[in-house]
Amino acid sequence: MHTALYAVLVTGLGLSFSALADKPAGDNQIENIVVTGKQIDRDKLEQELALTPGGVTLVDSAELYQRNISSMADMLRYVPGIWASSSTGGDTMYFSSRGSNLDATDYDMNGIKLMQDGLPVTTADGNNHNRMIDPLSASHAVVARGANALAYGASTLGGAIDFVSPTARDTGSELFINGGSDGHRQGRLTASAAGEALDGLITLEAKHRDGYRQHSEQNRSGLYANAGWKISDAVQTRLYLTYIDNEEELPGPLTVEQFSEDPYQAEPAAVTGHYQVNVDSWRIANKTDWDIDDRSNASFGVSYEEQSLYHPIVDKVMVDFGSDPVEVFSLLIDTDQANVGSSLRYNLDLGQHDLLFGINYGHTTVNGGEYRNDGGQRSELTTLVDTKAQSAEAFLLDRWQIAQSLKLIYGVQFVATQRDVINIDVASNTRRNPKANYHSVNPRIGLIYQTAAEAEWFVNLSRLYEAPTNYELQDDIRGNDATLNAMRGSVLELGTRGSGSWGDSNQWGWELAIYYAQLRDEILSVDDPDAPGTSLSTNLDDTLHAGVEALFMASMALDTLARHRVEPKISVTVNEFSFADDPVYGNNILPAAPRYAVKGEALYRYNNGFFIGPTFDFVGKRYADFSNTHSVDSYALLGLRAGLSGNRWEAFADIRNLNNKAYAATHSVKDIVAANDALLFAGEPRSVYVGLTLRF
């Protein structure tokens, strides 16, 4: 399938050059206006974001076609409060928002609710394991951190991210190709057409990476399509279809000694066990919008997804009992997953009161088994897996204009969710069935004070609530049918955002949020004493999550005609995550998240579409264990970006890690790190990527 898609993409490249050649020469003259090809209603989006009294960031995908985007971590690069990093340079990644997902079961990637076109992508139990969303398949994404995701029905620690698909109404036909270091090559061919009542868009994608580490090859092919029907002036509906086939080798973590010898080698067990994560998934969704009258509108959507996972992840673990080594653990996961999701929204404008009511529902089943891993092939079946989860979220928000410059935003979320985990040990026929219902009412209140036309201050006090995932129940340290408690807590947040200008040609914008959260029963993982290296879940009494999130952007003219400009952008995140008088860990710092992360760039732009400038990353140290006995070094990276665009084309070059720094991008987490523990996943070495977009 990959070969067929590459053939289609190459054919599209030829057709696009022919189309360009057939145009009159005058049509190819470079003008001062640069066409990006993807247009979003930024004013409308920013007006909606301005109704949230907390940290929310808009990511416009038009900017993503000016640099290399290998994973969702690249897309979220400049979003403050988000720590996201790929462990291979491909789609496999780790991400955390406001200190979510800081334990050893980071594959769960819980704590952040992912949505696509307002419909849930995260499973009903809250996990994001293998929830792959291609960043380039979105026209934009809204990142609402923490309790600021109430407008999406979420009360999780990390918040929510809504990826909104492009349509033929805002995106034309185009071809995108890019390639670079370590065998990276990718192509995307998009065709779109729009009439008065009907429109449709389809994108074919193929991607290959050899990887910068041994045993980290990736092959991905995908199809992304949607079709819209304007039934009347008041009603329109849209059908979405996604198919992704992703095969990705996993290189495994390295010990400190192995990392010092060669940070880009694979863990030996990853090669002999042929560690992989192969996911085949398809998703169909529909969303209907109804403008009821001048004051009210409603939307309803439903989605269905099936996913097959083939995941050799642990090689044979042998222990010597006397003179004979005995295999005590080996793991290959082979499961099928089905997800049903739905969403209802109703908005009513009553003048001073802007009311929003919503309901989300999700249902997830996972069936299959865990096997012994024989070099990447299924061997003996060890555990039968049958898990179910369903979740219902209802919320009500009132955005009340109580004075000309003051808004009161208050609301409440009700969540009711069920977990049902059945694991049957095949050898002993032992059956485990952790099963529980969780429910909570989570209020929120906030204020927005507008100090100028484009500037405002905000403050909010909100309740956080997050039930355990099925993975966490399955890995409960008690090993019986007992269930974990839900995490709960309160968060206080204040900050400011806005934009401004001086003169006729200079603009700037900013976001700043400071938050402090007290949590109870946060779910983290500790080592199983009977199987070292195996992480098991438990509730911790009290933890603290606090931080500073800041984003600054500017565009400054260097001459009176504004032909030359300098455009800096800097994202700053400061984290303070710790235990609170824990009987075992005291006030230790929670692992995995760096104490600070500063990412930025400073681009020079000329009005013919040329740009160039440095990029930089400064990341502080992180602990790799709950006991704070082992830290992962801080690092600093430099890069360079350049590009040029015309009326119907755009090209870029992206050089990363110019100083060729060997650093740990992600790492495993332990209770107490031993000297020979394999923990470290190397980040990308010096790499060069180029890309070209043709629009026709």
N, C-alpha and C positions, 0 to 999 in steps of 0.2 A: 504493500500500500504506500509506503514511503516513496518508493521509486516512481510509482504512478503519479503521486502528487508532485514530485519534483519535475516530472515531464510536463504536467499541466502548467506549473509555475514558469518553466522555461519558455513554453509556448506563449504564455501571457506576456513574458518579457519581450519576445519578438514582436507580438502584436502591438504592444505599447510603443515600441520604437517606430514601428510602421505608422502608427497613428500620429506620432509626433512629426515624422518626416513628411506626412501628407498635408500638414498645416502650412499656410502661407508663412513666409519668413518673418513677416511683421509680427505674427502672433507669438514669436519666441523672444521678443525683446524684453529685457529685464526692466521691471518697473520698481518703484519704491515700496509698493504694497506687496507683502509676501503672503501668499495664499497657503494656509496650513492644511486645508482639505477637510478638516473635521471642525464643525462649528457647534458649540453648545451655547445655550441661553445662559451665559454667565451671570447676567444681572438678576434673572429670576432665581437661579440657584443661590446666589449670595444673599438675596433677600430672605430666602428660606433659612439659610444658615444663621442669619442675623437674629432669628427668633429663638436660638438656642443659647442659654446663659452658661456656656462652657466651651471647652476645646473641641473644635470641629475644623477639619482641613479638607479643601477641595483639591483633587488631583486631576488635571486636564491631560488626556492622553495625547493631545497634539504635541505636548512637550516631550513625550516619550519617544517620538520618532526622530528626535534630535540627539539621542544617545542610545547606547546598547542596553536592551532590556532582556536579560536572560531568565528572570524569575520575578515573582511578586515582590521579592526583597528589593530589587532595583526600582520597581514602581514606587515603593514606600520610602525611598531613600531620604526624601526631604520632609517627611511627616514627623514632627516632633512627638515624643512620647512613645513612639514605636521602635522597638529593637528587632530588626529583621535581618537575617543573614543566611546565605546559602552555604551548605556544608560541602557542596560539590561544584558550584558554579552553574548547576542546572536547576530544575524545579524543586528538588528536595531542599527544604529550608526550615529554619527555626524562626518563629516570631512571637513577640510578647508586647502587650500594650499595658502600660502602667503597672508592670510587674506581674502580669498573668503568666501562667505556664512556666514557672521557674524551677520545676522539679525534674527528676530524672526521666519521667515519662513524657518528654517533650514531643514525642511522636503524636501524642494526643492533640496537641495544639488547641486546647480549649481556652475559654475565657474571652474569645472574640467571636461575635456572631457575624458570619459572612452571608451576604445577600446578593442576588443578581436580579436587577430590575425590580427591586422591592420584594422579591420572593426568597424564602430561606434556602441557602445552600448548605450551611452548617446542619449536621444531622440533629434529630429531635433530642438526643441526649446531650448535645452541646459540643461534640468533638468535631475537629477539622482534619482528622486523619485522612490523607489523600484527597482533601478538598481542593482540587487544582482549578484555579481560575486563571486563564491566560490574560495578563495585563493588557496586551495589545488588542484584545477583543472587546475592550470597554471604551466608550467615548469619554467617560470620566468616572471617578470614584469619589464617594463622600466618606471620610473617615471621622466617625463620631466616637471620641474616646470616653471610656468609663460610662457613668450614668447619663452622659449627654446623648446616648443612643436610645433614650426612652421613646423618641419619636419613631424608632424602628421596632419598639416592643421589647428591647433588651434591657436587662439589669445586671449584666455581667461586669466583672472587674475591668475588662479590656475594652468594652463597648461594641461597636459594630462597624462594618465596612460594606457599603452598598456599591456594587459595580453596575453601571448602567450601560447597556449595549448601544452601539451606534445603529442608526437606521438609514434607509435610503433618503429620508427627509433631511438628514444632516451630513451624510457621507456619500461621496461619489465613488465611481469605479477607480481602483488603484492597484498598483503592484508594489510590494515592499520586499526587498532582498537585503540581507546583510550576512557578513561572515567575518572571520578573524582567527585569533589564536586558538590553539588546541583543537583544531578541526571544527570550529563552530561555523555552521552555515544554516540559514533559515530563509524561507520564502513564504510570502502571504499574497494571495491573489483575491481581490475583492471585486465583485460585480454588483451593481445596484441600479435600480430603475424605479421611478416614481411617477404615477399618474394622479389624476384628480382624486380618486377614491382608493386606489390600491398602490402599494409600494412593496418592494422586496429587496433584500440584501443577502448575499452569500459570500463567505470567505473560506478559502481552502488554505491550509497551512501545512508545512513540513519543516521539521527542525532536527538537526543532528549536532552532537557534540562528542568529540573524543574524550574531553575532560582534561583538566590540568593535573589530576591525580591518577595514578594507576587504578584501573578497574572503576572508572566513573563515566563510562560511555552512556549517552542518552540518545534515544530516537523517539520523536513524537510527531504524530500527524493529527490533524484536527479539522473539523468542519463547524462553522458558526453561521447560523442563518436566522433571519426573522422576516416576517411578512405582516404588513399592516393593512387594515381595511377600515376606511372612514365610513361607517354605516350611515351617519347623518352628521349634521353640524355639531351635535351634542354628544354623540357616541362614537368611539373608535376602539378597535380591538387589535391585538398584536399576538402573533404566534411565534415562539422561539424554539429553535432546535440546535442542540450542541452534541457533537461526538468527539471524543478524545481517546486516542490510543497512545499510551506513554509507556516506554520501557527504559528503565534507568538502573544502571549498576550502582552499587553502594560500596565505597572504598573502606568504610569502617574507621574507627578512631585509632590514634597512635599514642603510645606511651611518650613520656618526655624524652627518653633516650632515643626512641625511633624518630621522633619529630626533629631532634637535633641532628641526627644522621641524614635524614631526607624527609622533609615535611610533605612531599608529594608522592611518597610510596603509599601502597595500600596496607591495611592491616593484613597480616598473613592469613588469618582465619576468613577474612572477607573474600579472598581469592579462592581458597580451597572450598569454602562453603558457597561460593558464587552468590554473594549477597545481592539482592535485587529488590526493586519495588516496581512491579508491572501492573498498571491499572488500565482497564478498558471500561469506558463509561459513556453513556448517552443520557441526554436530558431533554425533555419536552416541556414547554410551559406556555401559558396563555395569560394575558392581562388585558382587561377591559376598563376603559376610563369613560365616565359619564359626567358631563357638565350639566348638572340638574337645572340650575338657574344661575343668575348673576352672583348669588351668594354662597352656593354650595356645589360640591362635586364629590364623586365617589369613585373608587376603583376596586376591582376584585381580580385576583389572580390565583392560579393553581399550577403546580409543577409536579413532575414525576421523573425520577432518575433511577437507573440501574447501574451498578458498578461491580466489576469483577476484580478481585485483588489476588495476585500471586506474589508472595513475599518471603523468599528465603532470607532469614535475618540472623540466625545463630548457628554457627558450625557446631560440630560435636564437641561437647565439653567433657573431658575425661578426668577422672579422679582415680588415683592409685589406692586400692584397698589390698594391702599386702603386696603381692607381686604382680597382680593383674589389674590393668587399668579398666575402669568401668565407665560407660557413658552415662552421665547423670542429666544432661540437658542438651537439647537440639530443637531448633524451631524453624518451621516453614508454615506460613499462614496462607490458606487457600479458602477464600470466602466470597460469597455473593451478597451484595447489599442492595436494598431497595428503599427509596425515600419518596415520601409524598409530602408536599408542602402547599399551604394556601395562605392567602393574605387578603384582608378586607380593610379599606380605609374610607373614612367619611370626614369631610372638612366643611365647616359651616362658619361663615363670616357674619358676625352680628355687630359689625361696627367696631366698638371698643374690645369685643371679645372675638378671638379667632380660635375656634374649637377644633380639635383633631381627635377622632376616635378610631381605634384600630384593633384588629384581632389577627393573630398569627396562629397557625396550627401546623404541626409536623408529626410525621409517623415514620419510624425507621425500623427495618428488620435486617439482621445479619445472620446468615446461615452458612455453614461449612465446617471446616475442621483445622486443627493444628496438627502438623506432621513432623516427624523427624526429617532433618535436612541432610540429604546425601548429595553434596556437591551441587546444590541448586535444584535438585530433583526431589520430588515427594518420595518419602520412604514410609515407614510405619505410621499409621494414624494413631495419635496419642490422645487427642481431646476433640469431642464434638462440641461445636459452638452454635448456640441458638439464642440470640439476644433481640430484645424488642425495646422500643422507647417511643413515647409520645409526649407531646408538649403543647400546651395551649397558653397563649399570652394575650391578655386584653389590656388596653391602656387608654387613658383619657388625658388630654392636655388642653389647658386654657391659656392662651397667650393674650393677656389682658393689658390694654393700653390705659393705665390708670392716670397718666398725665402725659403732656406733650412729649416729654423726653424720658419717660419712665414706663417700662413694661414689667408686669408681674407674670411670671410663668410658673404655673403650678399644675401638678398632675399626679397620677397614680398608675401603677402597673400591678396587675394581678397575674400570677403565674401558677399553673398547675401542671405537674409533669410526672410521668411514671417511668420506672426502670424495671426491667425484667431480664436477668442474666442467667442463662442455663449453660453450664459447662459439665460435660460428662467425661470423666477419666476412663478411657477405653480399657485399660489394663485391669482396673479394679472395679469398674462399673460404678464408681462413686459419683454422685450427682451433687453439684453445688447450684444453688438457686437464690442468690441475693436479689431481693425484690422489694421495692419501696415506692411510695408516693410522696411527692414533695409539693408544697404549695406555700405561697407567701404573698403579702400585700406590700408593695414598695412605693412609698410616697416620694415626692420631689417638689422642691420649691426654689425659685430663683428670681433674680432681678436683673434687668438690663437698663443701664442708664446711658442715654445717647448724649455725648458731650459736644458733638459736631455732626455735620451731615454724613461724614464717613468714618466716625470713630465712636466707640462705645466701651463701657466697663460692664463687667458682669460678676455675679456671685451666685452660687447655688449650694444647697444642702440636700443630699440625696441618700437613699438607701440602696445598697448593693446586695444582690442575692444570686447564688449560682449553685445549682444542684450538681452532684457528682455525675461524671459520665459513666457509661457502661464499662469502659476500659478501667476506670478507677475502682469500680465495684468489683470487677473481675480480679483486680490485682490487690484487693484489700489484704493487709498484712495478717489479719486474723485467719484467713483461709477457710472460712465457713460461710454460713448464710447471713452473717451480720452485715449491716449496711452502714455506709459512711453518712455523716451529717452534711447538710448543705452549708456552703460558705455564706456568711452574711456579714454585713458591716455598714458603716456610714462614711460618707466622704463629703468634705467641705472644699469648695473650689472657688477661686476668684481670679480675675484676669481682665485683659483688654484686647481688642482687635480693631483694625481699621485700615484706612488708606488716606493718603494725602498727596499734595503736590506743592511745588514752589516754582514760580515762573510758569511759562507755557509748555515746557518740555521735560519736566522732571517729576517723577512720581515715586512713591514708596508705599509699602504696606507691611503690616505686622500682625502677629498673633502672640499672645502671652497668656499662659495659664499656670497657676500654682495650686496644687491640691494636696490634701492630707486625708488619708483613709485609715480607719481602725477596723480590722477584720477579726472575725471569730471563726474558728473551725476551717481555716484555709486548708485545702487538700494538697499535701506534698508527699514526696516519696522517700523512703529510707531503704537501705540495703536489707535483703533477706539474709539473716545469719546462716540459714541452712543452704543457701545457694548464692555465694558471693557474686556480685555483679548483676544480680536480679533485683530490680527495684519494686517495692511494694508500697501501696498507698495508705495514708493515715491522715487523720485530722490533727492539726496543730492548734493549740488553744488560742493564742493571740499573736497577731502580726501587724506591722505598720507598713503602709505604702504611701510614700510622699514623693513629690517631684516638682520640677520646673520644666515647662515645655515652651519653647520660643521659636518663632520663625520670622525672619526679616528679609524683605525683598525690596529692591529699588531699581529704577531705570533713570540714569542721569546723562543728560546731553553734554558732550564735550565741545560743541561748537554752536554758534547761534542758529544754524539751520537744522540742528539735531540730526545731522547725517551720521555722526559718530556718537556712540553711546557706550556707557559702562553699566553692566547689570549684575550686581552682586546678589547672592542668595545664601543665607546661612540658617541652618537648623540646629538648635541647641536643646539637649535633653540632659537633665540632672536627676539622678535617681537616688532615693533613700528608702530601701526596702529592708526590713529587719524583723527578727523575732522581738517579742515584747515580754521580758521577764519569763521566758520559757524555762521549765524545770531542767531541761537537758541542754538547750542551746543558748540560754540566757538572752542577751541582746545582740546575738550574732547577726551579721549581714546575710540576707538571703542570696543564694548563688545565682549565676547565669547572666544576670543583667549587669552591664558595666555601670560604674559610678557616674560616668558622664559620656556623652557622645556628641561630637560637633562635626557636622557635615556641611560642606558649602562649595561654592564656586564663585568666580568673578569673570564674567564674559564681556569681551569687547564685541560690539555689533556695529556693522556698517549698514546703511539703509538699502544696499543692493542684495541683502540676505546673507552676507558673510558674517560669521562669528568665530571667535577663538578665545580660549581662556583656561586657567588652571582650575582644578578641583582639589579638594582636600578632605581628609578624614582624621579626626583625633578622637581616639576611643580609650577610655580609662580601663583600669584593671577590673577583673571579675573574680569572684571566688568560684571554685569548682566543687565545693562541698559545704554542707550545712554546718560543719564544725569549724570552718574558716581556717583550715590548716594548709590549704593549697590554693594559690591564686594564679590566674592566667594573666600574662603580661599585657600592659597597655601597648598601643601601637599608633603610628602616624603614617598616613599614606598620601601621596601626591599623584595627581593625574592631569590629563589635558584633553579638552574637547574642542572640536572645530567643525564648521559646517558651512554650506552654501545652499541657497534656495532660489528658485525662479518661479515663474507663474504656475507651472504644472509639475515641478520636480523639487526634490529636496535631498541633500546628501549630508552625511556626517562622518566624522572620524572620532573615535573614543579610545584614548590610551589610559590604561589603569595601572596603578601601582608602579609609577615611574621609578621609584627608588628600589623596586624589586624586594620589598620587605617580606620576610617570612613571618607570618603571624597566624594565630588561631582565630578563625572566623567564628566557629562555634565549638562547643565542648560538651561532654557528658557531665552529669552531676552525680556525686556520691554522698554518702553519709560522712565518711572519713576517707580521704584519698590515700591509697597505699602507693608505694614508690613505683610499682610495676603496673599500675592501673592504666589502661588505654582510655584516653580522654579526649584527645585533641584532633580537631578537623581543620586542616590548613585552609587559609583563604587564598584567593587568586593571586598568582605571581604577576610579573609585568605582562600585560596583554594588550593587543591592538585589535580594534574592531572598526569596520566601515559599514555603512548602510546607505541605501538609495531607495527613495520613494518616487514613483511615477504615477501621475494622476491623469486620467483620460476620460 
